Amino acid sequence: MFAPLRRAEHRGEESGHLNRNVKEAIHKSIFDEKYRVVAVQGDRLLVRGIRSGEILTIINPEPETFLNQEDYPPGKLIALTDPSTALPN
């Protein structure tokens, strides 16, 4: 009939599952997550990842375009886009 799992076999399966989860997490990109605005500080935008809780500081690449709290109020939900995948103008 059914053979019971030995403890060593069971731990091995758990370990393999954990390793897959770690590998998947490593391959996730900052562009795969949504963020909430924490604050605007001059030319910097501080955001917190919804899933990860990680805080990112985004530096404005266009100093002539100002960041302000009217455009980025605390709590606003945003997504980041990868500039390397943007279509050329």
C-alpha positions as a printed Julia matrix, in Angstrom:
89×3 Matrix{Float64}:
  0.0    0.0     0.0
  1.41   3.38    1.07
  4.9    3.69    2.52
  5.14   6.29    5.3
  7.6    9.12    4.74
 10.67   8.99    6.88
 11.54  12.21    8.66
 14.7   12.79    6.61
 12.74  12.53    3.35
 10.12  14.97    4.59
 12.72  17.55    5.67
 14.39  17.25    2.28
 11.14  18.08    0.52
 10.58  21.1     2.77
 14.12  22.27    2.14
 13.65  21.98   -1.63
 10.42  23.99   -1.41
 12.15  26.68    0.63
 15.01  26.87   -1.87
 12.54  27.38   -4.73
 10.84  30.22   -2.84
 14.17  31.94   -2.19
 15.16  31.63   -5.84
 11.82  33.07   -6.96
 12.19  36.0    -4.55
 15.65  36.77   -5.88
 14.33  36.91   -9.44
 11.56  39.35   -8.56
 12.16  42.87   -9.74
 11.45  46.19   -8.05
  9.24  46.81  -11.07
  7.0   43.85  -10.13
  5.83  45.5    -6.92
  3.46  48.35   -6.09
  4.55  51.1    -3.69
  3.0   53.69   -1.38
  4.52  57.14   -1.16
  6.06  57.8     2.24
  7.43  61.31    1.66
  8.82  63.81   -0.81
 12.17  65.28    0.27
 13.45  67.81   -2.25
 14.52  65.87   -5.34
 13.84  62.49   -3.66
 10.74  60.36   -3.4
 10.57  57.82   -0.58
  8.29  54.85   -1.23
  7.51  51.6     0.65
  6.83  48.28   -1.1
  3.36  46.88   -0.47
  4.52  43.23   -0.31
  8.15  43.59    0.79
  7.87  46.59    3.09
 11.19  47.72    1.62
 11.8   51.48    1.53
 13.24  52.88   -1.69
 14.6   56.35   -2.31
 14.02  57.48   -5.87
 16.15  60.4    -7.04
 14.5   62.64   -9.62
 16.53  62.31  -12.87
 15.06  65.57  -14.21
 16.0   68.36  -11.76
 14.04  70.94  -13.78
 10.85  68.96  -12.99
 10.11  69.31   -9.29
  8.61  66.63   -7.09
  5.9   67.91   -4.79
  3.4   66.57   -2.29
  0.47  67.62   -4.48
  1.57  65.11   -7.14
  2.86  62.52   -4.64
  0.83  62.76   -1.42
  1.76  60.32    1.36
 -0.13  57.06    0.89
 -0.52  57.39   -2.87
 -0.19  54.01   -4.61
  2.34  53.98   -7.47
  4.14  51.47   -9.69
  7.66  51.92  -11.0
  8.49  51.45  -14.67
 11.78  50.13  -15.98
 13.39  52.89  -18.09
 15.43  50.29  -19.98
 12.23  48.85  -21.46
 10.66  52.18  -22.42
  9.98  52.73  -26.11
 12.14  55.41  -27.71
 10.4   58.69  -28.65
